[in-house]
Amino acid sequence: MKQDLTLVAACVLLGLITVWKRLYDYFTSVGAPDYATLSGVPAPKPLKGFDIDSAKARPYRPFRWEYHQNMALSKMEPDWWLELESTYRERIPQRQQLYADHGRAILDAMPGSEQACKELLEMVVAFLCARYPTQFQTDWRSGLFHNRILGTSSNIRTADPLHFLLDNVPEDFAVMQKDEETGLYVLRAAVSCSAIGWKLQEKMGKALHEIHEPIPDYKEKMQYSMDRGTWGFGIGEILYAQSGDPRYSMRGTQNPDLDVKDICLRVEWQTLRRLPKTQAIVFNFRQSFTPVTQLQNEPYIPKLVAKVLRDGKKSLLEHKATYHVEHKLLPALDMWAEEQEDKGWVPRGWKERTLDESPYYPGWEKDKVQ
């Protein structure tokens, strides 16, 4: 009898300890990391009522004159670090398929980058849940992350950080860490689905100036100037292409039957952040595509772009590979520029220059989402 009571008492005690531990874990567990305090960058304001199916990307038009090449960096706007728009549902599967087809050419990481990648994942999740609270939720106690757009769930405690980004964020990320021997920041981890003519494997372990060696004027004008977006024109929405791909090879020829409606403006907008815990530097790159026919409704842009294409530095235009569309694009830009002058949108005789609204255009706010 005494032994039975002892056993019962032990079971009750064990049960109480279990309940106490669960309550303790629940009330003392850490919620979302306070990266706003850690980084000094304010948390984003929530976009309530956000509709992913009708959302438009902001109309980045990073054209300047007199033109010189700059990196695609801008002072980061806290609300727009990661920007989602209506192509989200199609872009994520496209990026996943690129990884399935090309493996480490799309996603790669070097030893020693694990903690930085984990910190990046946490910052991304914290941002998504704060900015798009209807579309993303996370239980920070369990680590369970819900993507309501795609109807998927994953555990951020066990997920590979780069794979998580590939599956949930339609942007490229590059993690740079300091090389203690040289003092330079080198590429240690990346998910990159938008390479045109270059390979991720060739960039891993290199410093920033080595990564950008093929870009004209990088050393003179870009190495210390990181506040712009880059652009190019192509046929269709080509996200990823390498030498040997017909879509890449066609950039050297002009098709007389090309329809201007098939030409797209491709803009890469890039931001830079330092991870406060690991002190790694993260670049993220957002690609957006716009049919060039839309430019006819954007004041000043057709005339400014035509000026850049005609009189810009030859080596830079060759790097951007605009030759294969110029024969159709330039006449269209000239026509749209004249139409805008006839409508009074642009003063006649306006001398091309960088717009005050750069990287946008006058009146762009009416086109922005939310």
Long-range contacts (C-beta under 8 A, 24 or more apart in sequence): 25-141, 26-141, 29-140, 29-141, 30-140, 31-140, 31-141, 32-125, 32-126, 32-129, 32-130, 32-138, 32-140, 33-122, 33-123, 33-126, 35-122, 35-123, 35-126, 35-276, 38-276, 38-277, 39-123, 39-273, 39-274, 39-276, 41-76, 41-78, 41-273, 42-78, 43-78, 43-126, 43-127, 43-130, 44-78, 44-79, 44-80, 44-81, 44-127, 44-130, 44-131, 45-79, 45-131, 46-130, 46-131, 46-132, 46-133, 47-131, 47-132, 47-370, 48-133, 48-134, 49-134, 49-370, 50-84, 50-132, 50-134, 50-135, 50-370, 52-84, 52-85, 52-86, 52-88, 52-89, 52-135, 52-149, 53-86, 54-86, 54-369, 55-84, 55-85, 55-86, 55-369, 55-370, 56-85, 56-86, 56-367, 56-368, 56-369, 57-83, 57-85, 57-286, 57-288, 57-369, 58-83, 58-360, 58-364, 58-368, 58-369, 59-290, 59-298, 59-360, 59-361, 59-364, 59-367, 59-368, 60-229, 60-267, 60-269, 60-288, 60-359, 60-360, 61-231, 61-267, 61-298, 61-301, 61-355, 61-358, 61-359, 61-360, 61-361, 62-228, 62-229, 62-230, 62-231, 62-267, 62-269, 62-358, 62-359, 63-231, 63-301, 63-304, 63-305, 63-308, 63-354, 63-355, 63-358, 64-228, 64-308, 64-354, 64-358, 65-304, 65-307, 65-308, 65-352, 65-353, 65-354, 67-308, 67-311, 67-312, 67-313, 67-316, 68-217, 68-221, 68-313, 69-215, 69-216, 69-217, 69-218, 69-221, 69-222, 69-230, 69-313, 69-316, 70-221, 70-222, 70-225, 70-226, 70-227, 70-228, 70-230, 71-212, 71-222, 71-225, 71-226, 71-227, 71-228, 71-230, 71-270, 72-228, 72-229, 72-230, 72-268, 72-269, 72-270, 72-285, 73-226, 73-227, 73-228, 73-270, 73-271, 73-272, 73-283, 74-227, 74-228, 74-229, 74-269, 74-270, 74-271, 74-359, 75-227, 76-271, 76-272, 76-273, 79-131, 81-127, 81-271, 81-273, 81-284, 82-124, 82-127, 82-128, 82-131, 82-169, 82-171, 82-284, 83-286, 84-132, 84-135, 84-170, 85-288, 85-369, 87-170, 88-149, 88-170, 89-149, 89-150, 91-170, 92-150, 92-167, 92-168, 92-170, 94-193, 94-239, 95-166, 95-170, 95-193, 95-239, 96-166, 96-167, 98-193, 98-239, 98-240, 99-166, 99-193, 102-240, 104-200, 104-201, 105-195, 105-199, 105-200, 105-201, 106-166, 106-191, 106-192, 106-193, 106-200, 106-240, 107-162, 107-163, 107-166, 107-190, 107-191, 107-192, 108-189, 108-190, 108-200, 108-201, 108-204, 109-162, 109-175, 109-188, 109-189, 109-190, 110-188, 110-189, 110-204, 110-205, 112-177, 112-188, 113-175, 113-177, 113-188, 113-189, 113-280, 115-277, 115-278, 116-175, 116-177, 116-188, 116-189, 116-275, 116-278, 116-280, 116-282, 117-161, 117-162, 117-175, 117-189, 118-161, 119-275, 119-277, 119-278, 119-280, 120-161, 120-165, 120-173, 120-175, 120-275, 120-280, 120-282, 121-156, 121-159, 121-161, 121-164, 121-165, 122-156, 123-273, 123-275, 124-165, 124-168, 124-169, 125-156, 128-168, 128-169, 162-189, 162-190, 162-191, 165-191, 166-191, 166-193, 170-286, 171-284, 171-285, 171-286, 171-287, 172-284, 172-285, 172-286, 172-287, 173-282, 173-283, 173-284, 173-285, 174-282, 174-283, 174-284, 174-285, 175-280, 175-281, 175-282, 176-208, 176-280, 176-281, 176-282, 176-283, 177-278, 177-280, 177-281, 178-279, 178-280, 179-207, 182-207, 184-208, 185-281, 187-211, 188-280, 192-285, 193-239, 193-240, 194-239, 194-240, 194-268, 194-285, 194-287, 195-240, 195-242, 196-232, 196-238, 196-240, 196-241, 196-248, 197-241, 197-242, 197-243, 197-248, 199-242, 214-319, 215-319, 216-313, 216-315, 216-316, 216-318, 216-319, 217-313, 217-315, 217-316, 226-272, 228-359, 229-267, 229-268, 229-269, 229-270, 229-359, 230-267, 230-268, 230-270, 231-265, 231-266, 231-267, 231-268, 231-320, 232-265, 232-266, 232-320, 232-321, 232-322, 233-263, 233-264, 233-265, 233-266, 233-292, 233-320, 233-322, 233-325, 233-329, 234-263, 234-264, 234-266, 234-321, 234-325, 235-262, 235-263, 235-264, 235-324, 235-325, 236-262, 236-264, 237-264, 237-266, 237-289, 238-266, 239-287, 250-324, 251-321, 251-323, 251-324, 252-323, 252-324, 253-324, 254-323, 254-324, 254-325, 254-326, 254-327, 255-324, 256-327, 258-325, 258-327, 258-328, 259-328, 260-292, 260-293, 260-328, 260-329, 260-332, 261-291, 261-293, 263-291, 263-292, 263-325, 263-328, 263-329, 264-289, 264-290, 264-291, 264-292, 265-289, 265-290, 265-291, 265-292, 265-295, 269-359, 292-329, 292-332, 293-332, 295-333, 295-336, 296-332, 296-336, 296-339, 296-340, 298-361, 298-364, 299-340, 299-345, 299-346, 299-361, 299-362, 299-363, 300-340, 300-345, 300-346, 300-350, 300-355, 300-361, 300-362, 301-361, 302-332, 302-333, 302-334, 302-336, 302-337, 302-340, 303-333, 303-337, 303-340, 303-346, 303-350, 303-352, 304-352, 304-353, 304-355, 305-333, 306-330, 306-333, 306-334, 306-337, 307-352, 309-333
